[in-house]
Amino acid sequence: MARRIIAVLEAQESARAALDTAIVEGALGRQRAVVMLALVAALGYLPMAVNVSTGSEVQRPLATVVIGGVISSTLLTLLVLPALYRLFHGATEPRTVQSRIIKTLVERA
């Protein structure tokens, strides 16, 4: 998933779009796919996380860790990866891009 976001960013950057615009559009363009993938994975483990029958002593902690990992990786992919891309491409203000992405995500929700 992260490779696809970077590929979109590189394609938009090569099309001579401004770096900030390419980062925001790339992150927002992949938002639906990343969120749907995480949602399906988290919902798949939800029955294990709320299980109270035999064997739940092992299943519940495993499901909780997997769901937490899916959520954290989703946030890292949507917020931190674009900011790191901006940071390592010679940008001076990586937080402005991250704040724009967060602001746009909140507006769309």
Buried (B, 14 or more C-beta within 10 A) or exposed (E): BEEBBBEBBEEBBEEEBEBBEBBBBBBBBBBEEBBEBBEEBBEEBEEBBEBEEEEBEEBBEEBEEBBEBBBEBBEEBBBEBBBEBBBEEEBEEBEEBBEBBEEBBEEEE
